[in-house]
Amino acid sequence: MIVPLLIWTTIASAVSFVLYAIDKRCAVRQRRRIPESTLLTVDLLFGYPGGFFAQRFIRHKNRKRTYQIRFWLIVSAHVAAYAFFGIRALR
């Protein structure tokens, strides 16, 4: 079960990173942007590692406080789920 989850996380993270990069490019060129809800939904679907790296490397969405709160709530939910299911798997 862990291998499919790792594959899915890798794919979702790559998609998330690319979406952040596209949104950053649109922001710089003053074009139509990708909605924040779309970025956060991809992050919620296990793409948060890609979102995190995009925020750090291309410096996008890393200063907007409301966005950061929602992003870190998503990351926290994933960490809590990993802890819960990891503990249950050890029993």
Distance bins in CASP14 RR format, pairs under 12 A and 6 or more apart:
PFRMAT RR
TARGET T0000
AUTHOR 0000-0000-0000
RMODE 2
METHOD distances of the structure
MODEL  1
1 7 0 0 0 0 0 1 0 0 0 0 0
1 8 0 0 0 0 0 1 0 0 0 0 0
1 85 0 0 0 0 1 0 0 0 0 0 0
1 86 0 0 0 0 0 1 0 0 0 0 0
1 89 0 0 0 0 1 0 0 0 0 0 0
2 8 0 0 0 0 0 1 0 0 0 0 0
2 9 0 0 0 0 0 1 0 0 0 0 0
2 82 0 0 0 0 0 1 0 0 0 0 0
2 85 0 0 0 0 0 1 0 0 0 0 0
2 86 0 0 0 0 0 1 0 0 0 0 0
2 89 0 0 0 0 1 0 0 0 0 0 0
3 9 0 0 0 0 0 1 0 0 0 0 0
3 10 0 0 0 0 0 1 0 0 0 0 0
4 10 0 0 0 0 0 1 0 0 0 0 0
4 11 0 0 0 0 0 1 0 0 0 0 0
4 46 0 0 0 0 0 1 0 0 0 0 0
5 11 0 0 0 0 0 1 0 0 0 0 0
5 12 0 0 0 0 0 1 0 0 0 0 0
5 45 0 0 0 0 0 1 0 0 0 0 0
5 46 1 0 0 1 0 0 0 0 0 0 0
5 47 0 0 0 0 0 1 0 0 0 0 0
5 78 0 0 0 0 0 1 0 0 0 0 0
5 81 0 0 0 0 0 1 0 0 0 0 0
5 82 0 0 0 0 1 0 0 0 0 0 0
5 85 0 0 0 0 0 1 0 0 0 0 0
5 86 0 0 0 0 0 1 0 0 0 0 0
6 12 0 0 0 0 0 1 0 0 0 0 0
6 13 0 0 0 0 0 1 0 0 0 0 0
6 46 0 0 0 0 1 0 0 0 0 0 0
6 49 0 0 0 0 0 1 0 0 0 0 0
7 13 0 0 0 0 0 1 0 0 0 0 0
7 14 0 0 0 0 0 1 0 0 0 0 0
7 46 0 0 0 0 0 1 0 0 0 0 0
8 14 0 0 0 0 0 1 0 0 0 0 0
8 15 0 0 0 0 0 1 0 0 0 0 0
8 42 0 0 0 0 0 1 0 0 0 0 0
8 45 0 0 0 0 1 0 0 0 0 0 0
8 46 1 0 1 0 0 0 0 0 0 0 0
8 47 0 0 0 0 1 0 0 0 0 0 0
8 49 0 0 0 0 0 1 0 0 0 0 0
9 15 0 0 0 0 0 1 0 0 0 0 0
9 16 0 0 0 0 0 1 0 0 0 0 0
9 42 0 0 0 0 0 1 0 0 0 0 0
9 43 0 0 0 0 0 1 0 0 0 0 0
9 45 0 0 0 0 1 0 0 0 0 0 0
9 46 1 0 1 0 0 0 0 0 0 0 0
9 47 1 0 0 1 0 0 0 0 0 0 0
9 48 0 0 0 0 1 0 0 0 0 0 0
9 49 1 0 0 1 0 0 0 0 0 0 0
9 50 0 0 0 0 1 0 0 0 0 0 0
9 51 0 0 0 0 0 1 0 0 0 0 0
9 78 0 0 0 0 1 0 0 0 0 0 0
9 82 0 0 0 0 0 1 0 0 0 0 0
10 16 0 0 0 0 0 1 0 0 0 0 0
10 17 0 0 0 0 0 1 0 0 0 0 0
10 46 0 0 0 0 1 0 0 0 0 0 0
10 47 0 0 0 0 1 0 0 0 0 0 0
10 49 0 0 0 0 1 0 0 0 0 0 0
10 50 0 0 0 0 1 0 0 0 0 0 0
11 17 0 0 0 0 0 1 0 0 0 0 0
11 18 0 0 0 0 0 1 0 0 0 0 0
11 42 0 0 0 0 0 1 0 0 0 0 0
11 45 0 0 0 0 1 0 0 0 0 0 0
11 46 0 0 0 0 1 0 0 0 0 0 0
11 47 0 0 0 0 1 0 0 0 0 0 0
11 49 0 0 0 0 0 1 0 0 0 0 0
11 50 0 0 0 0 0 1 0 0 0 0 0
12 18 0 0 0 0 0 1 0 0 0 0 0
12 19 0 0 0 0 0 1 0 0 0 0 0
12 39 0 0 0 0 0 1 0 0 0 0 0
12 41 0 0 0 0 0 1 0 0 0 0 0
12 42 1 0 0 1 0 0 0 0 0 0 0
12 43 0 0 0 0 1 0 0 0 0 0 0
12 44 0 0 0 0 1 0 0 0 0 0 0
12 45 1 0 1 0 0 0 0 0 0 0 0
12 46 1 0 1 0 0 0 0 0 0 0 0
12 47 1 1 0 0 0 0 0 0 0 0 0
12 48 0 0 0 0 1 0 0 0 0 0 0
12 49 0 0 0 0 1 0 0 0 0 0 0
12 50 0 0 0 0 1 0 0 0 0 0 0
12 51 0 0 0 0 1 0 0 0 0 0 0
12 74 0 0 0 0 0 1 0 0 0 0 0
12 78 0 0 0 0 0 1 0 0 0 0 0
13 19 0 0 0 0 0 1 0 0 0 0 0
13 20 0 0 0 0 0 1 0 0 0 0 0
13 42 0 0 0 0 1 0 0 0 0 0 0
13 43 0 0 0 0 1 0 0 0 0 0 0
13 45 0 0 0 0 0 1 0 0 0 0 0
13 46 1 0 0 1 0 0 0 0 0 0 0
13 47 1 0 1 0 0 0 0 0 0 0 0
13 48 1 0 0 1 0 0 0 0 0 0 0
13 49 1 0 1 0 0 0 0 0 0 0 0
13 50 1 1 0 0 0 0 0 0 0 0 0
13 51 1 0 0 1 0 0 0 0 0 0 0
13 52 0 0 0 0 1 0 0 0 0 0 0
13 53 1 0 0 1 0 0 0 0 0 0 0
13 54 0 0 0 0 1 0 0 0 0 0 0
13 78 0 0 0 0 0 1 0 0 0 0 0
14 20 0 0 0 0 0 1 0 0 0 0 0
14 21 0 0 0 0 0 1 0 0 0 0 0
14 42 0 0 0 0 0 1 0 0 0 0 0
14 46 0 0 0 0 0 1 0 0 0 0 0
14 47 0 0 0 0 1 0 0 0 0 0 0
14 49 0 0 0 0 1 0 0 0 0 0 0
14 50 1 0 0 1 0 0 0 0 0 0 0
14 51 0 0 0 0 0 1 0 0 0 0 0
14 53 0 0 0 0 0 1 0 0 0 0 0
14 54 0 0 0 0 0 1 0 0 0 0 0
15 21 0 0 0 0 0 1 0 0 0 0 0
15 22 0 0 0 0 0 1 0 0 0 0 0
15 34 0 0 0 0 0 1 0 0 0 0 0
15 38 0 0 0 0 0 1 0 0 0 0 0
15 39 0 0 0 0 0 1 0 0 0 0 0
15 41 0 0 0 0 0 1 0 0 0 0 0
15 42 1 0 1 0 0 0 0 0 0 0 0
15 43 0 0 0 0 0 1 0 0 0 0 0
15 45 0 0 0 0 1 0 0 0 0 0 0
15 46 0 0 0 0 0 1 0 0 0 0 0
15 47 1 0 0 1 0 0 0 0 0 0 0
15 48 0 0 0 0 0 1 0 0 0 0 0
15 49 0 0 0 0 0 1 0 0 0 0 0
15 50 0 0 0 0 1 0 0 0 0 0 0
15 51 0 0 0 0 1 0 0 0 0 0 0
15 54 0 0 0 0 0 1 0 0 0 0 0
16 22 0 0 0 0 0 1 0 0 0 0 0
16 23 0 0 0 0 0 1 0 0 0 0 0
16 34 0 0 0 0 0 1 0 0 0 0 0
16 38 0 0 0 0 0 1 0 0 0 0 0
16 39 1 0 0 1 0 0 0 0 0 0 0
16 40 0 0 0 0 1 0 0 0 0 0 0
16 41 0 0 0 0 1 0 0 0 0 0 0
16 42 1 0 1 0 0 0 0 0 0 0 0
16 43 1 0 1 0 0 0 0 0 0 0 0
16 44 0 0 0 0 1 0 0 0 0 0 0
16 45 0 0 0 0 1 0 0 0 0 0 0
16 46 0 0 0 0 1 0 0 0 0 0 0
16 47 1 0 1 0 0 0 0 0 0 0 0
16 48 1 0 0 1 0 0 0 0 0 0 0
16 49 1 0 0 1 0 0 0 0 0 0 0
16 50 1 0 1 0 0 0 0 0 0 0 0
16 51 1 0 1 0 0 0 0 0 0 0 0
16 52 0 0 0 0 1 0 0 0 0 0 0
16 53 0 0 0 0 1 0 0 0 0 0 0
16 54 1 0 0 1 0 0 0 0 0 0 0
16 55 0 0 0 0 0 1 0 0 0 0 0
16 58 0 0 0 0 0 1 0 0 0 0 0
16 60 0 0 0 0 0 1 0 0 0 0 0
16 61 0 0 0 0 0 1 0 0 0 0 0
16 71 0 0 0 0 0 1 0 0 0 0 0
16 74 0 0 0 0 0 1 0 0 0 0 0
17 23 0 0 0 0 0 1 0 0 0 0 0
17 24 0 0 0 0 0 1 0 0 0 0 0
17 39 0 0 0 0 0 1 0 0 0 0 0
17 42 0 0 0 0 1 0 0 0 0 0 0
17 43 0 0 0 0 0 1 0 0 0 0 0
17 47 0 0 0 0 1 0 0 0 0 0 0
17 48 0 0 0 0 0 1 0 0 0 0 0
17 49 0 0 0 0 1 0 0 0 0 0 0
17 50 1 0 1 0 0 0 0 0 0 0 0
17 51 1 0 0 1 0 0 0 0 0 0 0
17 52 0 0 0 0 1 0 0 0 0 0 0
17 53 1 0 0 1 0 0 0 0 0 0 0
17 54 1 0 1 0 0 0 0 0 0 0 0
17 55 0 0 0 0 1 0 0 0 0 0 0
17 56 0 0 0 0 0 1 0 0 0 0 0
17 57 0 0 0 0 1 0 0 0 0 0 0
17 58 0 0 0 0 1 0 0 0 0 0 0
17 60 0 0 0 0 0 1 0 0 0 0 0
18 24 0 0 0 0 0 1 0 0 0 0 0
18 25 0 0 0 0 0 1 0 0 0 0 0
18 34 0 0 0 0 0 1 0 0 0 0 0
18 39 0 0 0 0 0 1 0 0 0 0 0
18 42 0 0 0 0 1 0 0 0 0 0 0
18 47 0 0 0 0 0 1 0 0 0 0 0
18 50 0 0 0 0 1 0 0 0 0 0 0
18 51 0 0 0 0 0 1 0 0 0 0 0
18 53 0 0 0 0 0 1 0 0 0 0 0
18 54 0 0 0 0 1 0 0 0 0 0 0
18 58 0 0 0 0 0 1 0 0 0 0 0
18 60 0 0 0 0 0 1 0 0 0 0 0
19 25 0 0 0 0 0 1 0 0 0 0 0
19 26 0 0 0 0 0 1 0 0 0 0 0
19 33 0 0 0 0 0 1 0 0 0 0 0
19 34 1 0 1 0 0 0 0 0 0 0 0
19 35 0 0 0 0 0 1 0 0 0 0 0
19 36 0 0 0 0 0 1 0 0 0 0 0
19 37 0 0 0 0 0 1 0 0 0 0 0
19 38 1 0 0 1 0 0 0 0 0 0 0
19 39 1 0 1 0 0 0 0 0 0 0 0
19 40 0 0 0 0 0 1 0 0 0 0 0
19 41 0 0 0 0 1 0 0 0 0 0 0
19 42 1 0 0 1 0 0 0 0 0 0 0
19 43 0 0 0 0 1 0 0 0 0 0 0
19 45 0 0 0 0 0 1 0 0 0 0 0
19 47 0 0 0 0 1 0 0 0 0 0 0
19 50 0 0 0 0 1 0 0 0 0 0 0
19 51 0 0 0 0 1 0 0 0 0 0 0
19 54 0 0 0 0 1 0 0 0 0 0 0
19 55 0 0 0 0 0 1 0 0 0 0 0
19 58 0 0 0 0 0 1 0 0 0 0 0
19 60 0 0 0 0 1 0 0 0 0 0 0
19 61 0 0 0 0 0 1 0 0 0 0 0
20 26 0 0 0 0 0 1 0 0 0 0 0
20 27 0 0 0 0 0 1 0 0 0 0 0
20 33 0 0 0 0 0 1 0 0 0 0 0
20 34 0 0 0 0 1 0 0 0 0 0 0
20 36 0 0 0 0 0 1 0 0 0 0 0
20 38 0 0 0 0 0 1 0 0 0 0 0
20 39 1 0 0 1 0 0 0 0 0 0 0
20 40 0 0 0 0 0 1 0 0 0 0 0
20 42 0 0 0 0 1 0 0 0 0 0 0
20 43 0 0 0 0 1 0 0 0 0 0 0
20 47 0 0 0 0 0 1 0 0 0 0 0
20 48 0 0 0 0 0 1 0 0 0 0 0
20 49 0 0 0 0 0 1 0 0 0 0 0
20 50 1 0 0 1 0 0 0 0 0 0 0
20 51 1 0 1 0 0 0 0 0 0 0 0
20 52 0 0 0 0 1 0 0 0 0 0 0
20 53 0 0 0 0 1 0 0 0 0 0 0
20 54 1 1 0 0 0 0 0 0 0 0 0
20 55 1 0 0 1 0 0 0 0 0 0 0
20 56 0 0 0 0 0 1 0 0 0 0 0
20 57 0 0 0 0 1 0 0 0 0 0 0
20 58 1 0 0 1 0 0 0 0 0 0 0
20 59 0 0 0 0 0 1 0 0 0 0 0
20 60 1 0 1 0 0 0 0 0 0 0 0
20 61 1 0 0 1 0 0 0 0 0 0 0
20 62 0 0 0 0 1 0 0 0 0 0 0
20 67 0 0 0 0 0 1 0 0 0 0 0
20 71 0 0 0 0 0 1 0 0 0 0 0
21 27 0 0 0 0 0 1 0 0 0 0 0
21 28 0 0 0 0 0 1 0 0 0 0 0
21 34 0 0 0 0 0 1 0 0 0 0 0
21 39 0 0 0 0 0 1 0 0 0 0 0
21 50 0 0 0 0 0 1 0 0 0 0 0
21 51 0 0 0 0 0 1 0 0 0 0 0
21 53 0 0 0 0 0 1 0 0 0 0 0
21 54 1 0 0 1 0 0 0 0 0 0 0
21 55 0 0 0 0 0 1 0 0 0 0 0
21 57 0 0 0 0 1 0 0 0 0 0 0
21 58 1 0 1 0 0 0 0 0 0 0 0
21 59 0 0 0 0 0 1 0 0 0 0 0
21 60 1 0 0 1 0 0 0 0 0 0 0
21 61 0 0 0 0 0 1 0 0 0 0 0
22 28 0 0 0 0 0 1 0 0 0 0 0
22 29 0 0 0 0 0 1 0 0 0 0 0
22 31 0 0 0 0 1 0 0 0 0 0 0
22 32 0 0 0 0 0 1 0 0 0 0 0
22 33 0 0 0 0 1 0 0 0 0 0 0
22 34 1 0 0 1 0 0 0 0 0 0 0
22 38 0 0 0 0 0 1 0 0 0 0 0
22 39 0 0 0 0 0 1 0 0 0 0 0
22 42 0 0 0 0 0 1 0 0 0 0 0
22 54 0 0 0 0 0 1 0 0 0 0 0
22 58 0 0 0 0 0 1 0 0 0 0 0
22 60 0 0 0 0 1 0 0 0 0 0 0
23 29 0 0 0 0 0 1 0 0 0 0 0
23 31 0 0 0 0 1 0 0 0 0 0 0
23 32 0 0 0 0 1 0 0 0 0 0 0
23 33 1 0 1 0 0 0 0 0 0 0 0
23 34 1 0 1 0 0 0 0 0 0 0 0
23 35 0 0 0 0 1 0 0 0 0 0 0
23 36 0 0 0 0 1 0 0 0 0 0 0
23 38 0 0 0 0 1 0 0 0 0 0 0
23 39 1 0 0 1 0 0 0 0 0 0 0
23 40 0 0 0 0 0 1 0 0 0 0 0
23 42 0 0 0 0 0 1 0 0 0 0 0
23 51 0 0 0 0 0 1 0 0 0 0 0
23 54 0 0 0 0 1 0 0 0 0 0 0
23 55 0 0 0 0 0 1 0 0 0 0 0
23 58 0 0 0 0 1 0 0 0 0 0 0
23 60 1 0 0 1 0 0 0 0 0 0 0
23 61 1 0 0 1 0 0 0 0 0 0 0
23 64 0 0 0 0 0 1 0 0 0 0 0
23 67 0 0 0 0 0 1 0 0 0 0 0
24 31 0 0 0 0 0 1 0 0 0 0 0
24 33 0 0 0 0 1 0 0 0 0 0 0
24 34 0 0 0 0 1 0 0 0 0 0 0
24 39 0 0 0 0 0 1 0 0 0 0 0
24 51 0 0 0 0 0 1 0 0 0 0 0
24 54 1 0 0 1 0 0 0 0 0 0 0
24 55 0 0 0 0 1 0 0 0 0 0 0
24 57 0 0 0 0 0 1 0 0 0 0 0
24 58 1 0 1 0 0 0 0 0 0 0 0
24 59 1 0 0 1 0 0 0 0 0 0 0
24 60 1 0 1 0 0 0 0 0 0 0 0
24 61 0 0 0 0 1 0 0 0 0 0 0
24 62 0 0 0 0 0 1 0 0 0 0 0
25 31 0 0 0 0 1 0 0 0 0 0 0
25 32 0 0 0 0 0 1 0 0 0 0 0
25 33 0 0 0 0 1 0 0 0 0 0 0
25 34 0 0 0 0 0 1 0 0 0 0 0
25 54 0 0 0 0 0 1 0 0 0 0 0
25 58 0 0 0 0 1 0 0 0 0 0 0
25 60 0 0 0 0 1 0 0 0 0 0 0
26 32 1 0 0 1 0 0 0 0 0 0 0
26 33 1 0 1 0 0 0 0 0 0 0 0
26 34 1 0 0 1 0 0 0 0 0 0 0
26 35 0 0 0 0 0 1 0 0 0 0 0
26 39 0 0 0 0 0 1 0 0 0 0 0
26 60 0 0 0 0 0 1 0 0 0 0 0
27 33 1 0 0 1 0 0 0 0 0 0 0
27 34 0 0 0 0 1 0 0 0 0 0 0
27 36 0 0 0 0 0 1 0 0 0 0 0
27 58 0 0 0 0 0 1 0 0 0 0 0
27 59 0 0 0 0 0 1 0 0 0 0 0
27 60 1 0 0 1 0 0 0 0 0 0 0
27 61 0 0 0 0 1 0 0 0 0 0 0
27 64 0 0 0 0 0 1 0 0 0 0 0
28 58 0 0 0 0 0 1 0 0 0 0 0
28 59 0 0 0 0 0 1 0 0 0 0 0
28 60 0 0 0 0 1 0 0 0 0 0 0
33 39 0 0 0 0 1 0 0 0 0 0 0
33 60 0 0 0 0 0 1 0 0 0 0 0
33 61 0 0 0 0 0 1 0 0 0 0 0
34 40 0 0 0 0 0 1 0 0 0 0 0
34 41 0 0 0 0 0 1 0 0 0 0 0
34 42 0 0 0 0 1 0 0 0 0 0 0
34 54 0 0 0 0 0 1 0 0 0 0 0
34 60 0 0 0 0 0 1 0 0 0 0 0
34 61 0 0 0 0 0 1 0 0 0 0 0
35 41 0 0 0 0 1 0 0 0 0 0 0
35 42 0 0 0 0 0 1 0 0 0 0 0
35 67 0 0 0 0 0 1 0 0 0 0 0
36 42 0 0 0 0 0 1 0 0 0 0 0
36 43 0 0 0 0 0 1 0 0 0 0 0
36 60 0 0 0 0 0 1 0 0 0 0 0
36 61 1 0 0 1 0 0 0 0 0 0 0
36 64 0 0 0 0 1 0 0 0 0 0 0
36 66 0 0 0 0 1 0 0 0 0 0 0
36 67 1 0 0 1 0 0 0 0 0 0 0
36 68 0 0 0 0 0 1 0 0 0 0 0
36 69 0 0 0 0 0 1 0 0 0 0 0
36 70 0 0 0 0 1 0 0 0 0 0 0
36 71 0 0 0 0 1 0 0 0 0 0 0
37 43 0 0 0 0 0 1 0 0 0 0 0
37 44 0 0 0 0 0 1 0 0 0 0 0
37 67 0 0 0 0 0 1 0 0 0 0 0
37 70 0 0 0 0 1 0 0 0 0 0 0
38 44 0 0 0 0 0 1 0 0 0 0 0
38 45 0 0 0 0 0 1 0 0 0 0 0
39 45 0 0 0 0 0 1 0 0 0 0 0
39 47 0 0 0 0 1 0 0 0 0 0 0
39 48 0 0 0 0 0 1 0 0 0 0 0
39 50 0 0 0 0 0 1 0 0 0 0 0
39 51 1 0 0 1 0 0 0 0 0 0 0
39 52 0 0 0 0 0 1 0 0 0 0 0
39 54 0 0 0 0 1 0 0 0 0 0 0
39 55 0 0 0 0 0 1 0 0 0 0 0
39 60 0 0 0 0 1 0 0 0 0 0 0
39 61 1 0 0 1 0 0 0 0 0 0 0
39 64 0 0 0 0 0 1 0 0 0 0 0
39 67 0 0 0 0 1 0 0 0 0 0 0
39 70 0 0 0 0 1 0 0 0 0 0 0
39 71 0 0 0 0 1 0 0 0 0 0 0
39 74 0 0 0 0 0 1 0 0 0 0 0
40 47 0 0 0 0 0 1 0 0 0 0 0
40 48 0 0 0 0 1 0 0 0 0 0 0
40 51 0 0 0 0 1 0 0 0 0 0 0
40 61 0 0 0 0 1 0 0 0 0 0 0
40 64 0 0 0 0 0 1 0 0 0 0 0
40 66 0 0 0 0 0 1 0 0 0 0 0
40 67 1 0 0 1 0 0 0 0 0 0 0
40 68 0 0 0 0 0 1 0 0 0 0 0
40 69 0 0 0 0 0 1 0 0 0 0 0
40 70 1 0 1 0 0 0 0 0 0 0 0
40 71 1 0 0 1 0 0 0 0 0 0 0
40 72 0 0 0 0 0 1 0 0 0 0 0
40 73 0 0 0 0 1 0 0 0 0 0 0
40 74 1 0 0 1 0 0 0 0 0 0 0
40 75 0 0 0 0 0 1 0 0 0 0 0
40 77 0 0 0 0 0 1 0 0 0 0 0
41 47 0 0 0 0 1 0 0 0 0 0 0
41 48 0 0 0 0 0 1 0 0 0 0 0
41 51 0 0 0 0 0 1 0 0 0 0 0
41 70 0 0 0 0 0 1 0 0 0 0 0
41 71 0 0 0 0 0 1 0 0 0 0 0
41 74 0 0 0 0 1 0 0 0 0 0 0
42 48 0 0 0 0 1 0 0 0 0 0 0
42 49 0 0 0 0 0 1 0 0 0 0 0
42 50 0 0 0 0 1 0 0 0 0 0 0
42 51 0 0 0 0 1 0 0 0 0 0 0
42 54 0 0 0 0 0 1 0 0 0 0 0
42 71 0 0 0 0 0 1 0 0 0 0 0
42 74 0 0 0 0 0 1 0 0 0 0 0
43 49 0 0 0 0 1 0 0 0 0 0 0
43 50 1 0 0 1 0 0 0 0 0 0 0
43 51 1 0 1 0 0 0 0 0 0 0 0
43 52 0 0 0 0 1 0 0 0 0 0 0
43 53 0 0 0 0 0 1 0 0 0 0 0
43 54 0 0 0 0 1 0 0 0 0 0 0
43 55 0 0 0 0 0 1 0 0 0 0 0
43 61 0 0 0 0 0 1 0 0 0 0 0
43 67 0 0 0 0 0 1 0 0 0 0 0
43 68 0 0 0 0 0 1 0 0 0 0 0
43 70 0 0 0 0 1 0 0 0 0 0 0
43 71 1 0 0 1 0 0 0 0 0 0 0
43 72 0 0 0 0 0 1 0 0 0 0 0
43 73 0 0 0 0 0 1 0 0 0 0 0
43 74 1 0 1 0 0 0 0 0 0 0 0
43 75 1 0 0 1 0 0 0 0 0 0 0
43 76 0 0 0 0 0 1 0 0 0 0 0
43 77 0 0 0 0 0 1 0 0 0 0 0
43 78 0 0 0 0 1 0 0 0 0 0 0
44 51 0 0 0 0 0 1 0 0 0 0 0
44 70 0 0 0 0 1 0 0 0 0 0 0
44 71 0 0 0 0 1 0 0 0 0 0 0
44 73 0 0 0 0 1 0 0 0 0 0 0
44 74 1 0 1 0 0 0 0 0 0 0 0
44 75 0 0 0 0 1 0 0 0 0 0 0
44 76 0 0 0 0 0 1 0 0 0 0 0
44 77 1 0 0 1 0 0 0 0 0 0 0
44 78 0 0 0 0 1 0 0 0 0 0 0
44 81 0 0 0 0 0 1 0 0 0 0 0
45 51 0 0 0 0 0 1 0 0 0 0 0
45 74 0 0 0 0 1 0 0 0 0 0 0
45 77 0 0 0 0 0 1 0 0 0 0 0
45 78 0 0 0 0 0 1 0 0 0 0 0
46 74 0 0 0 0 1 0 0 0 0 0 0
46 75 0 0 0 0 0 1 0 0 0 0 0
46 77 0 0 0 0 0 1 0 0 0 0 0
46 78 1 0 0 1 0 0 0 0 0 0 0
46 81 0 0 0 0 0 1 0 0 0 0 0
46 82 0 0 0 0 0 1 0 0 0 0 0
47 53 0 0 0 0 0 1 0 0 0 0 0
47 54 0 0 0 0 0 1 0 0 0 0 0
47 71 0 0 0 0 0 1 0 0 0 0 0
47 74 0 0 0 0 1 0 0 0 0 0 0
47 75 0 0 0 0 0 1 0 0 0 0 0
47 78 0 0 0 0 1 0 0 0 0 0 0
48 54 0 0 0 0 0 1 0 0 0 0 0
48 55 0 0 0 0 0 1 0 0 0 0 0
48 70 0 0 0 0 0 1 0 0 0 0 0
48 71 1 0 0 1 0 0 0 0 0 0 0
48 72 0 0 0 0 1 0 0 0 0 0 0
48 73 0 0 0 0 0 1 0 0 0 0 0
48 74 1 0 1 0 0 0 0 0 0 0 0
48 75 1 0 1 0 0 0 0 0 0 0 0
48 76 0 0 0 0 0 1 0 0 0 0 0
48 77 0 0 0 0 1 0 0 0 0 0 0
48 78 1 0 0 1 0 0 0 0 0 0 0
48 79 0 0 0 0 1 0 0 0 0 0 0
48 81 0 0 0 0 0 1 0 0 0 0 0
48 82 0 0 0 0 0 1 0 0 0 0 0
49 55 0 0 0 0 0 1 0 0 0 0 0
49 56 0 0 0 0 0 1 0 0 0 0 0
49 71 0 0 0 0 0 1 0 0 0 0 0
49 74 0 0 0 0 0 1 0 0 0 0 0
49 75 0 0 0 0 1 0 0 0 0 0 0
49 78 0 0 0 0 1 0 0 0 0 0 0
49 79 0 0 0 0 0 1 0 0 0 0 0
50 56 0 0 0 0 1 0 0 0 0 0 0
50 57 0 0 0 0 1 0 0 0 0 0 0
50 58 0 0 0 0 0 1 0 0 0 0 0
50 60 0 0 0 0 0 1 0 0 0 0 0
50 61 0 0 0 0 0 1 0 0 0 0 0
50 71 0 0 0 0 0 1 0 0 0 0 0
50 74 0 0 0 0 0 1 0 0 0 0 0
50 75 0 0 0 0 0 1 0 0 0 0 0
51 57 0 0 0 0 1 0 0 0 0 0 0
51 58 0 0 0 0 1 0 0 0 0 0 0
51 60 0 0 0 0 1 0 0 0 0 0 0
51 61 0 0 0 0 1 0 0 0 0 0 0
51 62 0 0 0 0 0 1 0 0 0 0 0
51 67 0 0 0 0 0 1 0 0 0 0 0
51 68 0 0 0 0 0 1 0 0 0 0 0
51 71 1 0 0 1 0 0 0 0 0 0 0
51 72 0 0 0 0 0 1 0 0 0 0 0
51 74 0 0 0 0 1 0 0 0 0 0 0
51 75 0 0 0 0 1 0 0 0 0 0 0
52 58 0 0 0 0 0 1 0 0 0 0 0
52 60 0 0 0 0 0 1 0 0 0 0 0
52 61 0 0 0 0 0 1 0 0 0 0 0
52 62 0 0 0 0 1 0 0 0 0 0 0
52 68 0 0 0 0 0 1 0 0 0 0 0
52 71 1 0 0 1 0 0 0 0 0 0 0
52 72 0 0 0 0 1 0 0 0 0 0 0
52 74 0 0 0 0 0 1 0 0 0 0 0
52 75 1 0 0 1 0 0 0 0 0 0 0
52 78 0 0 0 0 0 1 0 0 0 0 0
53 59 0 0 0 0 0 1 0 0 0 0 0
53 60 0 0 0 0 0 1 0 0 0 0 0
53 62 0 0 0 0 0 1 0 0 0 0 0
54 60 1 0 0 1 0 0 0 0 0 0 0
54 61 1 0 0 1 0 0 0 0 0 0 0
54 62 0 0 0 0 1 0 0 0 0 0 0
54 71 0 0 0 0 0 1 0 0 0 0 0
55 61 1 0 1 0 0 0 0 0 0 0 0
55 62 1 0 1 0 0 0 0 0 0 0 0
55 63 0 0 0 0 1 0 0 0 0 0 0
55 64 0 0 0 0 1 0 0 0 0 0 0
55 67 0 0 0 0 1 0 0 0 0 0 0
55 68 0 0 0 0 1 0 0 0 0 0 0
55 71 1 0 0 1 0 0 0 0 0 0 0
55 72 0 0 0 0 0 1 0 0 0 0 0
55 75 0 0 0 0 0 1 0 0 0 0 0
56 62 1 0 0 1 0 0 0 0 0 0 0
56 63 0 0 0 0 0 1 0 0 0 0 0
56 71 0 0 0 0 0 1 0 0 0 0 0
60 67 0 0 0 0 1 0 0 0 0 0 0
60 68 0 0 0 0 0 1 0 0 0 0 0
60 71 0 0 0 0 0 1 0 0 0 0 0
61 67 1 0 1 0 0 0 0 0 0 0 0
61 68 1 0 0 1 0 0 0 0 0 0 0
61 69 0 0 0 0 0 1 0 0 0 0 0
61 70 0 0 0 0 0 1 0 0 0 0 0
61 71 1 0 0 1 0 0 0 0 0 0 0
61 72 0 0 0 0 0 1 0 0 0 0 0
62 68 1 0 0 1 0 0 0 0 0 0 0
62 71 0 0 0 0 1 0 0 0 0 0 0
62 72 0 0 0 0 0 1 0 0 0 0 0
64 70 0 0 0 0 1 0 0 0 0 0 0
64 71 0 0 0 0 1 0 0 0 0 0 0
65 71 0 0 0 0 0 1 0 0 0 0 0
65 72 0 0 0 0 0 1 0 0 0 0 0
66 72 0 0 0 0 0 1 0 0 0 0 0
66 73 0 0 0 0 0 1 0 0 0 0 0
67 73 0 0 0 0 0 1 0 0 0 0 0
67 74 0 0 0 0 0 1 0 0 0 0 0
68 74 0 0 0 0 0 1 0 0 0 0 0
68 75 0 0 0 0 0 1 0 0 0 0 0
69 75 0 0 0 0 0 1 0 0 0 0 0
69 76 0 0 0 0 0 1 0 0 0 0 0
70 76 0 0 0 0 0 1 0 0 0 0 0
70 77 0 0 0 0 0 1 0 0 0 0 0
71 77 0 0 0 0 0 1 0 0 0 0 0
71 78 0 0 0 0 0 1 0 0 0 0 0
72 78 0 0 0 0 0 1 0 0 0 0 0
72 79 0 0 0 0 0 1 0 0 0 0 0
73 79 0 0 0 0 0 1 0 0 0 0 0
73 80 0 0 0 0 0 1 0 0 0 0 0
74 80 0 0 0 0 0 1 0 0 0 0 0
74 81 0 0 0 0 0 1 0 0 0 0 0
75 81 0 0 0 0 0 1 0 0 0 0 0
75 82 0 0 0 0 0 1 0 0 0 0 0
76 82 0 0 0 0 0 1 0 0 0 0 0
76 83 0 0 0 0 0 1 0 0 0 0 0
77 83 0 0 0 0 0 1 0 0 0 0 0
77 84 0 0 0 0 0 1 0 0 0 0 0
78 84 0 0 0 0 0 1 0 0 0 0 0
78 85 0 0 0 0 0 1 0 0 0 0 0
79 85 0 0 0 0 0 1 0 0 0 0 0
79 86 0 0 0 0 0 1 0 0 0 0 0
80 86 0 0 0 0 0 1 0 0 0 0 0
80 87 0 0 0 0 0 1 0 0 0 0 0
81 87 0 0 0 0 0 1 0 0 0 0 0
81 88 0 0 0 0 0 1 0 0 0 0 0
82 88 0 0 0 0 0 1 0 0 0 0 0
82 89 0 0 0 0 0 1 0 0 0 0 0
83 89 0 0 0 0 0 1 0 0 0 0 0
83 90 0 0 0 0 0 1 0 0 0 0 0
84 90 0 0 0 0 0 1 0 0 0 0 0
84 91 0 0 0 0 0 1 0 0 0 0 0
85 91 0 0 0 0 0 1 0 0 0 0 0
END
